[in-house]
Amino acid sequence: MDLHDVARGRGSRERAMAPVTGPTMTVGIWSDMLYPADRQRQIAEILRTRDVPMDSVEIDSPQGHDAFLINSDQLAELIEQLLSTAAKASL
C-alpha cells in the first residue's frame, strides 16, 4: 500500500492528473507518512495551474494514516462538500 504513486506508469504527476477536469479536493493529514500531506499539496498545485475547480484541506491529526478512520466524521463532511460542489457545477 505504501508503494502507490499516481505517476507510476504515467511519466509524471502532471501527466497522471491531466484527465482531471471536474471539481476536486485533496485531503492531506500532516502526520500521514504513507501519503504525506506535501504530496497532496503538490497534486493540488498541479490541478490549480490547470484551472481545475479545486479545494485542498489538511487535517490536523496525530493519528497518521489511520486518521481517515478515526476522523471519519470530518472526512464525511469534506466529501459532502465536494459532492455538493460537483452537483452545482454540473447544472
MODELLER restraints for C-alpha pairs under 7 A, 6 or more apart:
rsr = mdl.restraints
at = mdl.atoms
rsr.add(forms.Gaussian(group=physical.xy_distance, feature=features.Distance(at['CA:2:A'], at['CA:34:A']), mean=5.26, stdev=0.5))
rsr.add(forms.Gaussian(group=physical.xy_distance, feature=features.Distance(at['CA:6:A'], at['CA:13:A']), mean=6.38, stdev=0.5))
rsr.add(forms.Gaussian(group=physical.xy_distance, feature=features.Distance(at['CA:6:A'], at['CA:16:A']), mean=6.39, stdev=0.5))
rsr.add(forms.Gaussian(group=physical.xy_distance, feature=features.Distance(at['CA:7:A'], at['CA:13:A']), mean=4.67, stdev=0.5))
rsr.add(forms.Gaussian(group=physical.xy_distance, feature=features.Distance(at['CA:7:A'], at['CA:16:A']), mean=5.59, stdev=0.5))
rsr.add(forms.Gaussian(group=physical.xy_distance, feature=features.Distance(at['CA:10:A'], at['CA:16:A']), mean=5.63, stdev=0.5))
rsr.add(forms.Gaussian(group=physical.xy_distance, feature=features.Distance(at['CA:14:A'], at['CA:46:A']), mean=6.23, stdev=0.5))
rsr.add(forms.Gaussian(group=physical.xy_distance, feature=features.Distance(at['CA:21:A'], at['CA:52:A']), mean=5.54, stdev=0.5))
rsr.add(forms.Gaussian(group=physical.xy_distance, feature=features.Distance(at['CA:22:A'], at['CA:52:A']), mean=6.48, stdev=0.5))
rsr.add(forms.Gaussian(group=physical.xy_distance, feature=features.Distance(at['CA:22:A'], at['CA:53:A']), mean=6.49, stdev=0.5))
rsr.add(forms.Gaussian(group=physical.xy_distance, feature=features.Distance(at['CA:23:A'], at['CA:52:A']), mean=6.62, stdev=0.5))
rsr.add(forms.Gaussian(group=physical.xy_distance, feature=features.Distance(at['CA:23:A'], at['CA:53:A']), mean=4.64, stdev=0.5))
rsr.add(forms.Gaussian(group=physical.xy_distance, feature=features.Distance(at['CA:23:A'], at['CA:54:A']), mean=5.84, stdev=0.5))
rsr.add(forms.Gaussian(group=physical.xy_distance, feature=features.Distance(at['CA:23:A'], at['CA:85:A']), mean=6.86, stdev=0.5))
rsr.add(forms.Gaussian(group=physical.xy_distance, feature=features.Distance(at['CA:23:A'], at['CA:86:A']), mean=5.54, stdev=0.5))
rsr.add(forms.Gaussian(group=physical.xy_distance, feature=features.Distance(at['CA:24:A'], at['CA:53:A']), mean=6.20, stdev=0.5))
rsr.add(forms.Gaussian(group=physical.xy_distance, feature=features.Distance(at['CA:24:A'], at['CA:54:A']), mean=4.94, stdev=0.5))
rsr.add(forms.Gaussian(group=physical.xy_distance, feature=features.Distance(at['CA:24:A'], at['CA:55:A']), mean=6.39, stdev=0.5))
rsr.add(forms.Gaussian(group=physical.xy_distance, feature=features.Distance(at['CA:25:A'], at['CA:54:A']), mean=5.67, stdev=0.5))
rsr.add(forms.Gaussian(group=physical.xy_distance, feature=features.Distance(at['CA:25:A'], at['CA:55:A']), mean=4.65, stdev=0.5))
rsr.add(forms.Gaussian(group=physical.xy_distance, feature=features.Distance(at['CA:25:A'], at['CA:56:A']), mean=5.45, stdev=0.5))
rsr.add(forms.Gaussian(group=physical.xy_distance, feature=features.Distance(at['CA:25:A'], at['CA:82:A']), mean=6.74, stdev=0.5))
rsr.add(forms.Gaussian(group=physical.xy_distance, feature=features.Distance(at['CA:26:A'], at['CA:40:A']), mean=5.86, stdev=0.5))
rsr.add(forms.Gaussian(group=physical.xy_distance, feature=features.Distance(at['CA:26:A'], at['CA:44:A']), mean=6.36, stdev=0.5))
rsr.add(forms.Gaussian(group=physical.xy_distance, feature=features.Distance(at['CA:26:A'], at['CA:55:A']), mean=6.54, stdev=0.5))
rsr.add(forms.Gaussian(group=physical.xy_distance, feature=features.Distance(at['CA:26:A'], at['CA:56:A']), mean=4.82, stdev=0.5))
rsr.add(forms.Gaussian(group=physical.xy_distance, feature=features.Distance(at['CA:26:A'], at['CA:57:A']), mean=6.21, stdev=0.5))
rsr.add(forms.Gaussian(group=physical.xy_distance, feature=features.Distance(at['CA:27:A'], at['CA:40:A']), mean=6.64, stdev=0.5))
rsr.add(forms.Gaussian(group=physical.xy_distance, feature=features.Distance(at['CA:27:A'], at['CA:56:A']), mean=6.04, stdev=0.5))
rsr.add(forms.Gaussian(group=physical.xy_distance, feature=features.Distance(at['CA:27:A'], at['CA:57:A']), mean=4.84, stdev=0.5))
rsr.add(forms.Gaussian(group=physical.xy_distance, feature=features.Distance(at['CA:27:A'], at['CA:58:A']), mean=5.61, stdev=0.5))
rsr.add(forms.Gaussian(group=physical.xy_distance, feature=features.Distance(at['CA:28:A'], at['CA:36:A']), mean=6.77, stdev=0.5))
rsr.add(forms.Gaussian(group=physical.xy_distance, feature=features.Distance(at['CA:28:A'], at['CA:37:A']), mean=4.25, stdev=0.5))
rsr.add(forms.Gaussian(group=physical.xy_distance, feature=features.Distance(at['CA:28:A'], at['CA:40:A']), mean=5.68, stdev=0.5))
rsr.add(forms.Gaussian(group=physical.xy_distance, feature=features.Distance(at['CA:28:A'], at['CA:57:A']), mean=6.28, stdev=0.5))
rsr.add(forms.Gaussian(group=physical.xy_distance, feature=features.Distance(at['CA:28:A'], at['CA:58:A']), mean=4.59, stdev=0.5))
rsr.add(forms.Gaussian(group=physical.xy_distance, feature=features.Distance(at['CA:28:A'], at['CA:59:A']), mean=6.11, stdev=0.5))
rsr.add(forms.Gaussian(group=physical.xy_distance, feature=features.Distance(at['CA:29:A'], at['CA:37:A']), mean=5.50, stdev=0.5))
rsr.add(forms.Gaussian(group=physical.xy_distance, feature=features.Distance(at['CA:29:A'], at['CA:58:A']), mean=5.46, stdev=0.5))
rsr.add(forms.Gaussian(group=physical.xy_distance, feature=features.Distance(at['CA:29:A'], at['CA:59:A']), mean=4.74, stdev=0.5))
rsr.add(forms.Gaussian(group=physical.xy_distance, feature=features.Distance(at['CA:29:A'], at['CA:60:A']), mean=6.32, stdev=0.5))
rsr.add(forms.Gaussian(group=physical.xy_distance, feature=features.Distance(at['CA:29:A'], at['CA:61:A']), mean=6.57, stdev=0.5))
rsr.add(forms.Gaussian(group=physical.xy_distance, feature=features.Distance(at['CA:29:A'], at['CA:64:A']), mean=6.76, stdev=0.5))
rsr.add(forms.Gaussian(group=physical.xy_distance, feature=features.Distance(at['CA:30:A'], at['CA:36:A']), mean=6.84, stdev=0.5))
rsr.add(forms.Gaussian(group=physical.xy_distance, feature=features.Distance(at['CA:30:A'], at['CA:37:A']), mean=5.35, stdev=0.5))
rsr.add(forms.Gaussian(group=physical.xy_distance, feature=features.Distance(at['CA:30:A'], at['CA:58:A']), mean=6.65, stdev=0.5))
rsr.add(forms.Gaussian(group=physical.xy_distance, feature=features.Distance(at['CA:30:A'], at['CA:59:A']), mean=6.55, stdev=0.5))
rsr.add(forms.Gaussian(group=physical.xy_distance, feature=features.Distance(at['CA:30:A'], at['CA:60:A']), mean=6.20, stdev=0.5))
rsr.add(forms.Gaussian(group=physical.xy_distance, feature=features.Distance(at['CA:30:A'], at['CA:61:A']), mean=6.89, stdev=0.5))
rsr.add(forms.Gaussian(group=physical.xy_distance, feature=features.Distance(at['CA:31:A'], at['CA:61:A']), mean=6.65, stdev=0.5))
rsr.add(forms.Gaussian(group=physical.xy_distance, feature=features.Distance(at['CA:31:A'], at['CA:62:A']), mean=5.63, stdev=0.5))
rsr.add(forms.Gaussian(group=physical.xy_distance, feature=features.Distance(at['CA:31:A'], at['CA:63:A']), mean=6.69, stdev=0.5))
rsr.add(forms.Gaussian(group=physical.xy_distance, feature=features.Distance(at['CA:31:A'], at['CA:64:A']), mean=4.43, stdev=0.5))
rsr.add(forms.Gaussian(group=physical.xy_distance, feature=features.Distance(at['CA:32:A'], at['CA:64:A']), mean=3.97, stdev=0.5))
rsr.add(forms.Gaussian(group=physical.xy_distance, feature=features.Distance(at['CA:32:A'], at['CA:65:A']), mean=4.53, stdev=0.5))
rsr.add(forms.Gaussian(group=physical.xy_distance, feature=features.Distance(at['CA:33:A'], at['CA:64:A']), mean=6.60, stdev=0.5))
rsr.add(forms.Gaussian(group=physical.xy_distance, feature=features.Distance(at['CA:33:A'], at['CA:65:A']), mean=6.78, stdev=0.5))
rsr.add(forms.Gaussian(group=physical.xy_distance, feature=features.Distance(at['CA:34:A'], at['CA:65:A']), mean=6.47, stdev=0.5))
rsr.add(forms.Gaussian(group=physical.xy_distance, feature=features.Distance(at['CA:37:A'], at['CA:58:A']), mean=6.99, stdev=0.5))
rsr.add(forms.Gaussian(group=physical.xy_distance, feature=features.Distance(at['CA:44:A'], at['CA:54:A']), mean=7.00, stdev=0.5))
rsr.add(forms.Gaussian(group=physical.xy_distance, feature=features.Distance(at['CA:44:A'], at['CA:56:A']), mean=6.38, stdev=0.5))
rsr.add(forms.Gaussian(group=physical.xy_distance, feature=features.Distance(at['CA:48:A'], at['CA:54:A']), mean=6.49, stdev=0.5))
rsr.add(forms.Gaussian(group=physical.xy_distance, feature=features.Distance(at['CA:61:A'], at['CA:67:A']), mean=6.48, stdev=0.5))
rsr.add(forms.Gaussian(group=physical.xy_distance, feature=features.Distance(at['CA:68:A'], at['CA:75:A']), mean=6.88, stdev=0.5))
